[in-house]
Amino acid sequence: MEYNISELLEKGGRIHFVGIGGSGMFPIVQILHAQGHDISGSDVNEGSIIDMERKMGIDVHIGHDPKNVEGASMLVVTAALFSDNPEVLRANELGIPVIPRADMFGYITTLYNNSLCVSGTHGKTTTTCLLTSILLQANKDPSELIGGKLPLINGYGRVGETENFVCEACEFKDTFLHLSPAYSIILNIDDDHMDYFGTLENAKHSFLEFADKASKAVIANLDDDNTVSALSDCKTTIIYFGENAKSNYRISNVSIYEKAFYEFDITHNDNHLGTFRLKVPGRHNVWNATAAIAAAFESGCDITSIQEGISSFSGAGRRFEILGSFNGVTVADDYAHHPTELTATLKAAKNMGYNRVIAVFQPFTYSRTYMLLDDFVEALKIADVVVMTEIMGSREKNTYNIYTSDLAAKIPGSVWFNTFEEVVDHIKQIAVSGDLVLTLGCGDIYKAAHMLLK
């Protein structure tokens, strides 16, 4: 059943979020809370996001209990829920409107005339944070909905006073097709979420639909073959970026100025905009930054502010985030969970001058692990040492009969454990001064990194 979200919000009452601890839910919570709405929520595990929500005065329950929804005016639910969730079942019994997160997210984008929606299989969070950093530097006072924590705003979302809105546009279950973008930004298209799309061609078709939703233009990567192919029938104006000579925002003179950190030039339609220097590692971030530069320039930002916004951005939460060091061992955490992302992150790590890179990987979802098994093997082999946990199934059941031991059997010298305690004990035994311990995955592997530091 479809509801008019604007009318529901105008009526007031308590909004209950099921899965309130998720990084995709938290920015919506922040925005609605800032607008004065009464909010409660529930989730299955404690976590840093829930800690922040409680500090905001939000009542958060651990465990899904039908009693949590009684008295609520509506539920907002995450896509990761199983259909038999007791809170959703109770809401249905009571006639309480159940709103998918994607619909609430889409409603928020309709409130802004210049919504900059960042999509792509890889790099969404970093690019969204880079773009936010630039807009803040340029005094554009944007609102944001980010899938990772941005230290600059100490959160995952922000409410500004202008028509500028920056958000991640996730392709999973076609969430981004609920949005109303002014600019549809496409970083790349890869074979992820195949449990939903089935084929890469289906994914490309969804990205085409997302592109055609843009009211102003599409900003897309001309160096990514899948993106170019997907947009072959695009009806919307396309602004391309990349090293390709036909790009509207052309990248050139890419070079390392320190370890794994890059600088590069951008030319806009034969007009040299300037040189830009990154403080986030890895060559892949040159393209992420260029997408942000293009979106910012199209939104009226001056070049000096863009350069300062780029150079002052040192990373988002869980994106090669250096957590600390002890006895010469550096501990960092990264969200990488697809072979392409692991490859980019581990290559960057290897260029940063550490003695060894110890990759601590938590595979996420059985379908992804099963379908991309050999790609995961090749990516993880880049590390000097590989330690893994069992697969985090999340929304899935293991109908694929796939286990971390299948990965370990193909990676010489790798080990895997069932618990974080075992992982941490093993790392404590093998890590020596000069090593980098890098936890990897989009689940809760970050907890192991914090346990290790403690």
C-alpha positions, 0 to 999 in steps of 0.5 A: 500500500502506498501512502502520502508521506507528506500528509502522514508527517503533517499529522505528527505522532511518533515515527518508529524506525525498525533497524534504526542502527543502520548507516542508511537509516541514521541520516534519515533519523537525523534529518527528521529529528532536526525537523522536530519529529518524535522518533523511536526505534529498534535494532538487533545489536548495540553499536556506535550509531545507536549510542549517538541516537540515544545521545540525541534523546531517541528511545532505542530498543534492542530486539524487535518486540511488537510492543515497541510499535504500539502508539506509533503513527508510522513505521520506517523499515529497512530493506534488510528485514525479513518479512516475518518481523514481529514489529511489522506484523504488529503494525499491520494488525494495528493499521499503522502505516509501514513505510520502506526506508527507500520511500522516506528517503525519496520523499526527502529528496523532493524537498530540495531543488538541487539534489545531488544523488551519488550512485555507483557500485563503488565509491559512493560514500567517499564521493558524497563526503568529498562533495559535502566537504566542498559545498561546506567550504564554499558556504553552500550550506547543504543538507546531507544523507551519507552512508558513512560517518563524515568527521567534518559534521560528526554524523551521517546526515545534516540539515542545511538551509539551502536548496542543496542536498547531497546523498548516496543513491544505492542501487540495491533493490532499486532504492535509487529509483525512489529518488528525485535527483537534480543531478544523477551521478554515476561513478561506475557499474559493477557486478554486485547485488546479483542476488537481486539483479540477476545479471549485469545487464539488469543492473545497467538498465536500473542505472539508466532509469536512475539517470533519466530521473535527473531533472538537470543532468547526469554526471557520469564516468566516461572511463567506465565501460559499463557506465557508458554502455548503460547510458547509450540510450539515455534521454537526459543531458550527460556531463562526462568525467574521466581521462578520456579526451572526450570528457567534459571534466578531463583528468590529466597529469595524475601522479603520486606526491606522497606514498599512496596519495595522488594529485591531478589536473582537471580541464573543463571543456578546454578550460584548465580548472586547476590542480587538485591534491587528495588526502585519501589514498588510492588512485581510484579516488581520483575518479571519485574526487573528479565526480565531486568536483564536477557536481560542485562546479555545476552547482556554482562552487568556485575553484578555490573552495573546491580545491580547499574542500578536496585537500582538507578531506581526510576520509570518511568513517570506515573508509581507510579510517586509521583508528590508532596504533600500539607498539608500532602496529597501526590499526585501520578499518575499511568498508570494502566488501566487493573484490573491486573495492578490496583490490583498490584498498589493498593496493593503496595499503601496500603503497603506504610503506608498512612492513606488512599488510594484514587483511582481516576480512569478513565476507558479507552475504552468501550470494556475493561470496559464492558468485565472486569467490575466485575474484575475492581470492585474487583480491585478498592475495594482494595482502601479505597476511589474510585472516578471515571470519565466517560469512555474515549472512545478513538478510540471507540464508545459506542456500549456497552451501558456501563457507569461509573455509572455501575461500581459505582453501584457495588463499595460501597461508590464510586462516579463519575463525568463528569469533572476533575474540579468536581473530584478535588473539591471533592478530596479537600473536602475529603482528609486529612493529611496522605492520598495518592491520586492516579490517575489511567488510561492510558488516560489523568487523570494525568491532574486531579492530576496536577490540584489538586496540583495547 
